[in-house]
Amino acid sequence: MSVLAAYIEEALASLWRNRLRSALSLLGTIIGIASTIAVLGLSQAGSRGLEASLGSADSVGWIVFVDRSSDNPLAATLYYRDVARFVARSNGAIASAYAGYFGRPFPVNVGGKTHYPQLHGTDKGDGSMVILEGRKLNHNDVLASANVAMISKEARKTLFPHEDPVGRSISVDNTRLRIVGVFDATGSLLSSAVGDAIYVPYTTMHRIAPGPLDGIIFYASPGATSAQVTAAASAALKSIHGPHAKYTIQDQAKSLGIFSHVLGGIGIGITLIGGIALCVAGIGIMNIMLVSVNERTREIGIRKSIGASSGDISLQFLIEATILSAIGGAIGTVVGVAIVLALQGSIVHFVGSAPVPWALVLSIAAFFTIGIGIGFGAYPAIRAGKLDPVVALRS
């Protein structure tokens, strides 16, 4: 057996002899590592999920919201006819746009029963939607102002709990709509389709609700910068409704990107706070090791008297501290990973794919674990190695 293996075996035996004390000293490390993995893993998963969603060209665009604070309410109102003029007056900076209807409760009659799901107008559906049955809305549906609709999986359970809804008809405010698809809005960024939701072509929505719009959703032309698009959109709106018209123009990609960075930063910040908690756990390990050195003073004296060097003694205690920290880190890692896996589904529900950077998370956990053992075990180990064998034997 090698010298290192003998030291490890001896360290494990020492920890086992004082297992209650060892277990209590492990708690701080377990809690610190588990919380670090959980917070860092979940925050990074959410941040990366948002970044992945931003990569989908048809998922994210720009939105013009009505500014309700305007003193002139007429100047802050958008109509269906404004959409085409908005694109035409953008000097080529805006490629396309459509009327925004961001969810309005409408009476829907199915089988003699009336429900009130949220009705949305769209061009072809959010690109991050997942079609479960049937198909998506398409460009031809928009051009033809077709009486077709997609329903969310939640609406399917409400409206058609025991039958296939595709091909069936529903009545929305006296307008008959044929269902062409069922979708899952999990991870949809522009969609507010949480719960019962029905999506129809925005041209069809205009016939159902011909009043003012909730906003205008538009997409920038290739090569147009954010500043150019903002200026063009503002100029187009003012040319339509006058210089005093007030609107909020929001770049969804930019907003979500900022949120992604903030989320990642919060995770790192909380992880650093967890690092402070781990330092407290390390102090606990150091105290336990100092107690162990005091209890084993005579043993140290005997070993030195038969030829053990100060380095041998120090190495033994350092290995013992590192093993103690490693055991706590291993248990904390299992707990932290379990927490991440249990809560990852909640993040997926909002941002879609939420990959956890396990290599990063686990490497940070391993760094903290080994660092605590070596960093806080060094002083007790050095103190044990410096004991005078004569003094130690007299104690």
Secondary structure, 3 states (H helix, E strand, C coil): CCHHHHHHHHHHHHHHHCHHHHHHHHHHHHHHHHHHHHHHHHHHHHHHHHHHHHCCCCCCCEEEEECCCCCCHHHHCCCCCHHHHHHHCCCCCEEEEEEEEEEEECCEEECCEEECCEEEEECCCCCCCEEEEECCCCHHHHHCCCCEEEEEHHHHHHHCCCCCCCCCEEEECCEEEEEEEEEECCCCCCCCCCCCEEEEEHHHHHHHCCCCCCEEEEEECCCCCHHHHHHHHHHHHHHHHCCCCCEEEEEHHHHHHHHHHHHHHHHHHHHHHHHHHHHHHHHHHHHHHHHHHHHCHHHHHHHHHCCCCHHHHHHHHHHHHHHHHHHHHHHHHHHHHHHHHHHHHHHHHHHCCCCCCHHHHHHHHHHHHHHHHHHHHHHHHHHHHCCCHHHHHHC
